[in-house]
Amino acid sequence: MPAITPRILAGLTACTLALTSLSSAPASAEPEPGTKQTRKVHLIMDSSGSMAEPTGGGTTRIDAAKKALHSVIDNTPDDTELGLRVYGSHDNPEGSPESCKDSDLVVPIATDNRDRLRTEVDKYKPVGWTPIDHSLREAGKDIGSPGEDEQYTVILVSDGEETCVPDPCPAAAELAEKGIDVSVNVIGLNVSGKAKEQLQCIADKGKGEYYDVDNAEDLEEALNQAAKRTGQRFNVDGEPVEGTPTPEGAPVLNEGVYSDQIAAEQERWYRIPREQAEGTVWAGAMIHDVADSGGSTQVQVELVPPGGDASCAHGYGRNMGAEPVALIGAATPSTGCEPGDELLLKVTAEPRGDEAIPVRLRIIQEAPADTTGLPEPADPQWEDMPTESATGAPVYGGESFADATVLEPGAYPIGLTPGEAQVFAVDLDWGQRLQSQITLEGVDKNRYWWTYIHSDLGPRVPVNPDGAPHDSYDSGTRSDEPLMMTAGTHEVRYLNREESGDVQSTALPGRYYIMIVGGQTNTADELHEEQTGTLQVDVIGDAGTGEPTYREAEEPQPGPDAPRPEGEQEPDDGSSGQNWGLIGGLAGGAVLLAGLGLGAVWFLRRL
């Protein structure tokens, strides 16, 4: 069977993200959790007269289609919405207006419709024409206006070319343009020549995949694959903002997650009001670069004092790899900056392509801390992880940090599609570190897989001690079967910020992200099948070890030369006048109560 070229497309079963766990330190506050995008699959089936002809496997095309449809209905997860539209099912005069509008929404897109779908599938009788253009346009009406949390995969099955208009490809393009997460997959059954070219064009214009099949078995397999994830891409999460090319008029970024667009040779500026003058501001940026061209990808963040010319803190990330999903991050704490009310954030990037690409911005505000007695920056460590095997339904990762699948320590069955990215999340406390190990069975040696761990600020946080089982944390190689990939972090310690790079990026507790990417192939004739394996997660260390003591914000106290309130007399000695020590104590108590109140609000917001 001819090749099905992998493409990074949406496709993820809907589920809800677990609530972010909380840490006692202000810096560990995580962004509000998102939800996984709702997965919707809309089937457009051919019931034209030619479907009565035989296909390979000793059956007719229509019977092969029915069998394949039943398989899709049975195998699609219950929380994936399915719909069915049928064209060519009415015996209208050939070439009549009715024959060119013969397309019915048989079963609307929903989750609780499996029995109805099975019943309707069995009613097929191949009698009509092939109005593909009209069916695609009607499918657009079925979809409506997709929301940001919805992913639509339209699957068109046809055994011939359009019979009513010269070119149905523009209809596929219009359908795909209804949303970034809408794609049209096409299955050509026993087609060749102009019909095949036309169906391939529909898949291309519809940002989807084309599957070429010539028998009942291949049709069933292709239809199930088309309904599955087909190269889930990584999406940047965060509140949209638009940085300015100069500091003037730059938007304000408080603590949180933001998204912007940035192109090569551009600067993006933002303002960060400091919650405490002596507190630490953390700023991180991560770009998602999927350009096919060679060269390096890089991103840089700088913190600049208001009105200053030079940065007081900076971070830099670079990648020379050829992964199909390049996630490069840079982050910096404001430890080199003077106390103050505000900082400017400057972000620059050098993506490999010419177009602007998404950038994820993460801002964290951390109170001043007492560092007395805290452990020194962490050295890299690795403990052997005996290989485990997990069975059952695969656990799929999210497509962004916001909807990453949250895991506890353990072993999980996973399923990977070539060309995609999957994101899993693990929570770490002070004194803990993360190790992950991925074992893939039956790996094609022409395919390459990578795994990384990213901090919430964006950068990769690898360890590569002598005892690690691989020479590189990205471990994507032409290894012998099975393929094993590992990744780990340094232990989370406050003083890690005194180092640079991967050590510095583990100076805060919170959420860390296991990324699995790759699977691209150099082989021309391969099915876009799912690669199965096991993901092992281990959290090592006692929670809370080395936790710093954060200082509360203090009210300014009047000095000896400060002006007195009107009507108040200067005391003649220490025995009369205002008791400033008592007032200071009361003020401190008020601040403490206010801090507890704010902490309660902060906590409740995350429940």
Buried (B, 14 or more C-beta within 10 A) or exposed (E): BEBBBBBBBBBBBBBEBBEBBBBEBBBBBBBEBBEBBBBBBBBBBBBBBBBBBEBBBEBBBBBBBBBBBBBBBEEBBEEBBBBBBBBBBBEBEEEEEBBBBBBBBBBBBEBEBBEBBBEBBEEBBBBBBBBBBBBBBBBBEBBEEBEEEBBBBBBBBBBBBBBBEEEBBBBBBBBBEBBBBBBBBBBBBBBEEEBBEBBBBBBBBBBBBBBBBBBBBBBBBBBBBBBBBBBBBBBBBBEEBEBBEEBEEBBEBEBBBBBBBBBBEBBBBBBBEBBBEEBBBBBBBBBBBBBEEEEBBBBBBBBBBEEBEEBBBBBBBEBEEEBBBBBBBBBBBBBEBEEBEEBBBBBBBBBBBEEBBBBBBBBBBBBBBEEEEBBEBBEBBBEEBEEEEBEEEBBBBBBBBBBBBBBEEEBBBBBBBBBBBBBBBBBBBBBBBBBBBBBBEEBBEEBBBBBBBBBBBBBBBBBBEEEBEBEEBBBBBEBEEBBBBBBBBBBBBBBBBBBEBBBBBBBBBBBBBBBBBBBBBEEEEBBBBBBBBBBBBBBBBEBEBBBBEBEBBEEEEEEEEEEEEEEEEEEEEEEEEBEEEEEBEEBBEEBEEEBEEEEEEEEEEBE
